[in-house]
């Protein structure tokens, strides 16, 4: 299977630099970052923290002077470069790293051209930009500094060592999303293959990620809800385990 070539474009004015290593590792799970550029007015002291991580991560800084006070000058430079890269036909997809809704139309345009678009930003990112991407990942779940192994103040809950501090709570809206998705994919007997479920949910909610709810994978999240029958089946000569779900 051919691995996708990705262009990584970072808006330094609207994301923190602390998660850069983890973010690049996450991007590598989805393809090969062949172009890595970061945009800012590097004469400003507010982006000085980025300078120390650029060389060690082979990210090319692009200087964009601020011509107007209070306006993010990096937006137009990123958009122009993204379109140039698109027409060069050198990549299969884009990673847009920003918490700014100004890149909503860019993400939409790139997807219209057949590009895969991954978004990375903070929890505060406006919804239009999130939904314009094929998949959106919150930077907070990538930073190991927020991984915890301590008891929550509630006496009835505990975060385990392989969980991250949850950004969202498991509510009825999430439960309905999963149960509806199980129904969408189920066969005549009502069973759904877990391997297909995650991608289907992602099509409905682009920022869905089990890590948002404190779980490393989808299956532990499913188990915690207790709304599903679970059937583990061994198939093939190597007895590979496949997990199937059914709404109770």
N, C-alpha and C positions, 0 to 999 in steps of 0.2 A: 504494500500500500504506500503510495506516494505521500510524503510528509509535506504539509503546506508551508510555503514561504510567507513570512509575516513581516509587515512594516509596523514598527512600534513608534508612535508619535506621542510625546509627553508634553503636556502643558504644565510647566514648572510653577506657574503662578497659582494653580488651583489644585495641586495635590502635594502631600508631604513627601519628603525624601526618605523617611525612615524605613519604608517598606519596599524599597527598590529591589533588593536582592530577592525577597520572597515573591515579588511581582514578576520578575523575570523568570524565576523558576516555574511559576504558574503558567506563564506564557509558553514556556518550553514544552509543557504538557500538551499544548494545542498545535504546535508547529515549530518551525525554525525562524527565529527573529533575524532576518538578513539585513534589515535596515533599522537602525535605532537612532532616533533624533529627539532632542529635547529643546523646547522653545521658551525663551525668556529675554528680558532686558537684563543682561548679566552685569550691567553697571549698578544695579540696585542691590543694596545689602540684604533685602528680604529673600533673595534666592541663593545666598552665599552657602547655605548648607548643602545644596546640590553639587557644588563644585568638587567636593571631596569624593563623591561617589561616581562621577562621570568616567574617569579614566579606568578605574578598576572594573567597570561594567561595560566598557567600550561603547559609550553613548556619545554621539556627536552633538555638541551644543550649537544651537543656531541663535545668533544674536538678532534681536528685534527691538529697536529703540521705541520707547513710549513717546508718541507724538502728542498725546493728549492726556492730561492728568485724570486719573481715575478710570481710564479705559485699558482693558487688557489687550496689549498690542500683539500678543502671541497668536491670537485666534486666526487672524487673516493669514499669517505666515504658515501656520499649520495646515489651513484649508488649501492654500495654493500648492504647498508641497504634496499634500495628499492627492490632489488631482493630477499633478505631474507624475507621481508614482503610479497612479492608476493607469494612466495612458501609456506608461512605459512597459506595462504588462510584465513586470519583473516579480510580482508577488501574487499570492492567492488570497490574501486577507490582510486586515488591518487591526491593530490594537490601538485604540484611542484612550489615552490616559488623562482624564480630566474629570472634575466635578462640576463642569460648566455646561449649562444647557445650550450654549451657543453652537455646540457641535452636533446638535440633533439633526439638522438638515444634512450635514456632511455624512453622518452615519447612514441616513436614509439613502442618500445618493450613491454611496459605495455599495450598499446592498442591492440597489437597483441595477448596478453594473455587474452583479454576480459575485461580489466579494463577501467573504465572511468577515463580520465586524464584531470584535470583542471589546467591551468597554470596561474600564477600571476607574473607580473613583470612590470617594467617601460616601458614607451613609446619607449625607446631606444632598447628594446629587439629585437634581430635579427628575421627576418621573418621565417626561418626554424623551430625554436623552437615554435613559435606561431602556425604555421600550423600543427605541430606534435601533438598538444593537441586537445581534443574534443571541448574545449572552453578556450579562453584566456581572462583574465580581467586585464586591466591596473590599477596599484595601484593609479595613479593620480586621477582617478574618484571616489575612495573610501575615500579619505582624506577630511574631512569636512572643512579643512583650505582653500581648493581651491574653496569651494562653494561661490558663489558671488551673490549679489543683486544690482549690479551697472550698470550704462549705459556703453555700449561699446563706444569706441571713434567714431565709425560710428554713425551718427545721425539717421540712419534708423533701427538700431537693438537695442534690449535690452534683457538682460538676466534676467529672472524672478526668484523669490525666490526659486522655486522648481527645478531649473536647476543647473547644475554644469558648471564650466568653460570648454568649449568644447576643446577637444584634436584634433578634426578633423573637417573639413568643409564639408558641404553637397555639393557634386560635381556631375557631370554627371555620374561618375563611380558608386557612391552609388545609384543614381536614377535608373540606368540600372540594378543594382543588385536587387533592390526591385521590379521593374516592371517585370523583367524576372522571379523572384520567384513567383509573383502573377500569371503570365501566367502558370508556371509549375503546380500550385496547383488548378487552376480554373476549375470549372465544365463546362458543355456544354454551359451554358449561360454567362460564363466569370467571375463568382463570386468566391471569395476565402475567406475562414474563417480566420479571423485575428489570432485566437488562434493557427493555424498551421503554420502561416507565419514565426514567429520568429525562430522556430527550423529549418525550411527549410533554411532560410538565414544563420543560424549558421553553417550548414553543408558545405556551400560554402565559408564562411568567418568566421573562428573560433574566430576572435577578434571582431566580430560585437557586438556592444552594443549601444543602443540608448543614453546612458550616455556619450559615446565618442563624441557625437554631441550636447551635452548640454540638452538632453531631458530625463526625468525620466523613460519614458515608450515608447514602440514602437508606440502606437497610436498617441500621439502628434507629433512624428517625421513624421509619415505618413501624418498627417493633414497639416504640414508645407510645404510639397512638392507640394501639389495641382496638383497632376497628377492622382488622383484616384477618382472614384465615391465611396461613402460610404453609406452603407445601414445598419441601426441598426434594428435588428429583435428581438422580444420578443417571447420566446418559453417556453413550459412546464407550469405546473400548477402555478409555482412561478413567471412566466413572467421574466425569466432570459434573460438579454440582450446579444445578440451575434452580433458582428460586422463583416460585410462582405465588401470586397473591390473588385473593378473592375478597370482595366486600362481604362483611358479616351481615 
